[in-house]
Amino acid sequence: MTHMHVAGALHADATTPAPVWLTRPEDVNSLTAKLWSETVKRDENGVITVGGLRLTDLAEQVGTPAYVIDEVDFRSRARDWREAFAGWTVYYAGKSFLCGTIVRWAAEEDLNLDVCSLGELTVALRAGFDPARIGMHGNNKSEAELRLALEHGVGRIIVDSSDEISRLERLCAELDTTARVMIRVTTGVEAHTHEYIATAHEDQKFGFSIAGGQALVGLFRCHHSPRLQLLGVHSHIGSQIFDTNGFEVAARRTLKLFSQFKEATGLELAELDLGGGFGIAYTKEDTPATPDELARGLRDIVEHECRGFGLNPPAISIEPGRAIVGPSGLALYRVGTVKPVDVGNGMNRRYISVDGGMSDNIRPALYAAEYSAALASRSSAAEPVVSRVVGLHCEGGDILVRDEFLPGDVAIGDLIAVPAAGAYSRSMASNYNHTPRPPVVSVRDGKVRTMLRRETLDDLLALDAGLSENEEPNG
Ligand SMILES: Cc1ncc(COP(=O)(O)O)c(C=O)c1O
């Protein structure tokens, strides 16, 4: 939420000041490595290329807006996480972005998979992912979801409420099977971007409270159930986390729960999941830790806390989503209008309207998330100007990139690329204003492959029973 900072010094006459965190680039054409996927660069003509393909050519082939995933980058990030956390299990959090191709890549890179809806589970199963390596989340899992998970022998179901325990026991009895379960706990640690807030009372919908005693009761219930095989405890503390402080508090509270369970039953729980939420760079000021640094920190924390409680270290898993697919993806838009807007005191703001918007990336409107942008179709010798990249929707809050230095000559027809758009963009996209959702394509060795095709107006119209061609006699 960096845009809440007060305005800083003027950077260019007649334009609005940049926010204090946004520094004027020495070269507006340079690409800050941490924001972009591994293969991104500018070619000799100044055009941004991904996986050896010019974004101008890609736009010709698939149109705009489009999400572009750098396959080499996804795979190498997946490998980095798995290697840094060797000995632990890494579940790719499918909610960040999931489709058949991603499921296959995750399997090929030896990741496990975390899903949290009937749809995500169905995609994973249809793409042939080993059900034993799937973890199933959700605070209100339907019977259909649980049934599908049980029928396919999903590796673990992370139960979120006592109602779910009852539902699961009933379904297991009906199907004459057992379920492998973890208890999702609320540790009272709510991690935000740069800080964590420890709350005594956890006022949110997920999990069993440790402080309130429900977590221990839930563990006992699962432990005594003939239909449930209790694996351990799951804790997820938030998103865009940049350090291990929040994880330390969460691990301490969770492992204390392990020791209380041991005291009561004489048994040690076998598994602990520390969740996802590892931060990435959306702007130059974000400084995410590397998987190696995080792995070192988390290993130390777990060892230290286990020693303190006299426990054998359990099998540990984590669930990164954004940190794997986020930086691998960019969103590509075409500029439709450029409008200097008078904001008072003789200053104006450059509004650059593109052919997408809040329907393909809701995060700025929903969370005040910050993004960066670059002119992709050419380099420019023009002065950098503080600009705002906005969408085509009928909302004042339809902002894609609130503040960015872009060349002062950005014009109609130019391409704008927004990096770090691989996670929670397409997966949270909507059809607001009857807007078909953009395609997701992967690029590798100069070749584009469709991961999800572009939605068409016909796709949307086909849902509308009020249109004459779709009318059915009985509604
Ligand atoms: C339980 C759980 N695990 C993993 C994740 C993935 O988080 P991220 O994509 O930020 O790593 C989430 C995100 O909300 C989550 O709720």
The ligand as an SDF file (V2000), in Angstrom:
LIG
                    3D

 16 16  0  0  0  0  0  0  0  0999 V2000
   -3.5550  -21.8990    2.7860 C   0  0  0  0  0  0  0  0  0  0  0  0
   -2.7880  -21.1600    1.7610 C   0  0  0  0  0  0  0  0  0  0  0  0
   -1.6360  -21.7040    1.3070 N   0  0  0  0  0  0  0  0  0  0  0  0
   -0.8980  -21.0670    0.3590 C   0  0  0  0  0  0  0  0  0  0  0  0
   -1.2890  -19.8580   -0.1520 C   0  0  0  0  0  0  0  0  0  0  0  0
   -0.4370  -19.2270   -1.2290 C   0  0  0  0  0  0  0  0  0  0  0  0
   -0.0090  -17.9790   -0.9130 O   0  0  0  0  0  0  0  0  0  0  0  0
    1.0650  -17.2670   -1.8730 P   0  0  0  0  0  0  0  0  0  0  0  0
    0.5780  -17.4100   -3.2630 O   0  0  0  0  0  0  0  0  0  0  0  0
    1.0770  -15.8500   -1.4190 O   0  0  0  0  0  0  0  0  0  0  0  0
    2.3490  -17.9700   -1.6640 O   0  0  0  0  0  0  0  0  0  0  0  0
   -2.4660  -19.2510    0.3040 C   0  0  0  0  0  0  0  0  0  0  0  0
   -2.8960  -17.9500   -0.2260 C   0  0  0  0  0  0  0  0  0  0  0  0
   -3.8420  -17.3520    0.1220 O   0  0  0  0  0  0  0  0  0  0  0  0
   -3.2420  -19.9230    1.2840 C   0  0  0  0  0  0  0  0  0  0  0  0
   -4.3890  -19.4210    1.7380 O   0  0  0  0  0  0  0  0  0  0  0  0
  1  2  1  0
  2  3  1  0
  2 15  2  0
  3  4  2  0
  4  5  1  0
  5  6  1  0
  5 12  2  0
  6  7  1  0
  7  8  1  0
  8  9  2  0
  8 10  1  0
  8 11  1  0
 12 13  1  0
 12 15  1  0
 13 14  2  0
 15 16  1  0
M  END
$$$$
